[in-house]
């Protein structure tokens, strides 16, 4: 495994010691999949048994692996948000790993896992770490602002709102009950 590290911004590139430009490939797979529904690179560069880890992944998809899982995950957001765009803001490539900081925006015009469309323009930020082996993504870890998205589409109460205060009060009652039964 190479130990060199390259920090990228925008459309910069970095090659690992193996000569494959995994940073550019990770960026293009994400951007082309979300922005255009183009999965050509996913089919070519995602291992058949690749794992994708995302806390917001629907339970019905958790046993899935490989390119089909990646396509279905992006498809959920592509069908729920029109004008969907993803941009990679920063990238660090080290050895066989690519860390990306990104943002997505779109208009909530379709149902999102049972949540009715709101017509609201939303923006979320997140980070992804892709692990490559033998020229393919074998593992991908995603962390993004799920709560921020939920608040923007009305699925969670706004910060400092009455709804948030009531939710906090209910959680405290539940926590007290749970402590008593533990």
C-alpha positions as CSV (number, residue, x, y, z in Angstrom):
1,X,0.0,0.0,0.0
2,X,1.4,3.4,-1.0
3,X,1.8,6.0,1.7
4,X,1.7,9.1,-0.4
5,X,-1.2,11.4,0.1
6,X,-2.6,14.0,-2.2
7,X,-5.2,16.6,-1.4
8,X,-7.4,17.6,-4.2
9,X,-10.1,20.3,-4.6
10,X,-12.5,20.7,-7.5
11,X,-11.5,18.5,-10.4
12,X,-7.9,17.8,-9.5
13,X,-6.5,14.3,-9.9
14,X,-4.2,12.1,-8.0
15,X,-2.8,8.7,-9.0
16,X,-1.8,6.0,-6.6
17,X,1.4,4.0,-7.0
18,X,-0.6,1.5,-9.1
19,X,-1.2,4.1,-11.7
20,X,-5.0,4.1,-11.6
21,X,-6.5,7.4,-10.8
22,X,-8.8,6.3,-8.0
23,X,-9.6,9.8,-6.8
24,X,-10.9,10.8,-10.2
25,X,-12.8,7.6,-10.6
26,X,-14.4,7.9,-7.1
27,X,-15.4,11.5,-8.0
28,X,-16.8,10.6,-11.4
29,X,-18.8,7.6,-10.1
30,X,-20.5,9.7,-7.5
31,X,-21.1,12.8,-9.7
32,X,-22.2,11.0,-12.8
33,X,-24.5,8.6,-10.9
34,X,-26.3,11.3,-8.9
35,X,-26.3,14.0,-11.5
36,X,-27.1,12.0,-14.6
37,X,-28.0,8.5,-13.6
38,X,-25.0,7.3,-15.6
39,X,-23.8,4.0,-14.0
40,X,-21.2,2.9,-16.6
41,X,-18.3,3.6,-14.2
42,X,-20.2,1.9,-11.3
43,X,-20.6,-1.3,-13.4
44,X,-16.9,-1.1,-14.3
45,X,-15.2,-0.1,-11.0
46,X,-17.4,-1.4,-8.2
47,X,-16.6,-5.0,-7.0
48,X,-19.5,-7.5,-7.1
49,X,-19.3,-7.9,-3.4
50,X,-18.6,-4.3,-2.4
51,X,-20.1,-3.1,0.8
52,X,-21.8,0.3,1.1
53,X,-22.3,1.6,4.6
54,X,-24.8,4.4,5.2
55,X,-26.8,4.9,8.4
56,X,-29.8,6.0,6.3
57,X,-29.9,2.9,4.1
58,X,-33.3,1.3,4.1
59,X,-33.4,-2.0,6.0
60,X,-34.6,-3.9,2.9
61,X,-31.3,-3.0,1.2
62,X,-28.8,-3.8,4.0
63,X,-28.1,-7.3,2.8
64,X,-27.4,-6.2,-0.7
65,X,-23.8,-5.7,-2.1
66,X,-22.1,-4.5,-5.2
67,X,-23.0,-2.2,-8.1
68,X,-26.7,-2.9,-7.9
69,X,-26.8,-1.6,-4.3
70,X,-25.0,1.6,-5.4
71,X,-27.5,2.1,-8.2
72,X,-30.5,1.5,-6.1
73,X,-29.3,3.9,-3.4
74,X,-28.6,6.7,-5.8
75,X,-32.0,5.9,-7.5
76,X,-33.8,6.6,-4.3
77,X,-32.5,10.1,-4.3
78,X,-32.8,10.6,-8.0
79,X,-36.5,9.8,-7.9
80,X,-37.2,11.9,-4.9
81,X,-35.2,15.1,-5.9
82,X,-35.4,16.8,-9.3
83,X,-32.6,19.1,-10.3
84,X,-30.3,16.8,-8.2
85,X,-26.7,17.8,-8.3
86,X,-23.7,16.5,-6.4
87,X,-20.3,18.3,-6.3
88,X,-17.1,17.0,-4.7
89,X,-15.7,19.9,-2.7
90,X,-12.5,18.3,-1.5
91,X,-10.7,15.0,-1.8
92,X,-7.8,13.2,-0.1
93,X,-6.2,10.2,-1.7
94,X,-3.9,8.1,0.4
95,X,-2.8,4.6,-0.7
96,X,-5.9,2.7,-1.7
97,X,-8.4,5.0,0.0
98,X,-10.2,8.1,-1.2
99,X,-11.9,10.5,1.2
100,X,-14.3,13.0,-0.3
101,X,-16.2,15.9,1.2
102,X,-19.2,16.7,-0.9
103,X,-22.6,18.6,-1.1
104,X,-25.8,17.7,-2.9
105,X,-28.8,19.9,-3.7
106,X,-32.1,19.4,-5.4
107,X,-35.9,20.0,-5.2
108,X,-38.0,17.5,-3.2
109,X,-40.5,16.7,-5.9
110,X,-40.9,12.9,-5.4
111,X,-41.7,10.6,-2.5
112,X,-38.6,9.8,-0.4
113,X,-39.1,6.5,1.4
114,X,-42.7,7.2,2.3
115,X,-42.2,11.0,2.9
116,X,-44.5,13.1,0.7
117,X,-42.8,15.6,-1.7
118,X,-42.6,19.2,-0.3
119,X,-41.4,21.1,-3.3
120,X,-38.6,22.5,-1.1
121,X,-35.1,23.1,-2.4
122,X,-32.7,21.3,-0.1
123,X,-28.9,21.1,0.3
124,X,-27.0,18.5,2.3
125,X,-23.3,17.9,3.0
126,X,-21.5,14.7,3.6
127,X,-18.3,12.7,3.5
128,X,-17.5,9.4,1.8
129,X,-14.5,7.1,2.1
130,X,-14.0,4.6,-0.7
131,X,-11.5,1.7,-0.3
132,X,-10.1,0.3,-3.5
133,X,-8.4,-3.0,-4.2
134,X,-7.3,-4.4,-7.5
135,X,-8.8,-1.5,-9.4
136,X,-12.3,-1.7,-7.9
137,X,-14.2,-0.2,-5.0
138,X,-14.5,-2.9,-2.3
139,X,-16.0,-0.8,0.5
140,X,-17.6,2.6,0.9
141,X,-18.5,4.5,4.1
142,X,-20.9,7.4,3.9
143,X,-21.8,10.0,6.6
144,X,-24.0,12.9,5.8
145,X,-26.4,15.4,7.3
146,X,-29.6,13.2,7.6
147,X,-31.1,15.4,10.3
148,X,-30.5,18.5,8.2
149,X,-32.3,16.9,5.2
150,X,-35.2,15.7,7.5
151,X,-35.6,19.2,8.9
152,X,-35.6,20.8,5.4
153,X,-38.4,18.5,4.2
154,X,-40.5,18.7,7.4
155,X,-39.7,15.1,8.6
156,X,-38.0,16.5,11.8
157,X,-38.8,19.6,13.7
158,X,-36.8,22.8,13.1
159,X,-34.1,23.7,15.5
160,X,-35.4,25.6,18.6
161,X,-39.0,25.0,17.5
162,X,-41.9,24.0,19.7
163,X,-41.8,20.6,18.0
164,X,-38.1,20.1,19.0
165,X,-38.8,21.2,22.6
166,X,-41.7,18.7,22.8
167,X,-39.6,16.0,21.3
168,X,-36.9,16.6,23.9
169,X,-39.4,16.6,26.7
170,X,-40.8,13.2,25.4
171,X,-37.3,11.8,25.2
172,X,-36.5,12.8,28.7
173,X,-39.7,11.0,29.9
174,X,-38.8,8.0,28.0
175,X,-35.2,8.0,29.3
176,X,-36.5,8.2,32.9
177,X,-38.7,5.2,32.3
178,X,-35.9,3.2,30.6
179,X,-33.6,3.9,33.5
180,X,-36.2,2.6,36.0
181,X,-36.6,-0.6,34.0
182,X,-32.9,-1.2,33.6
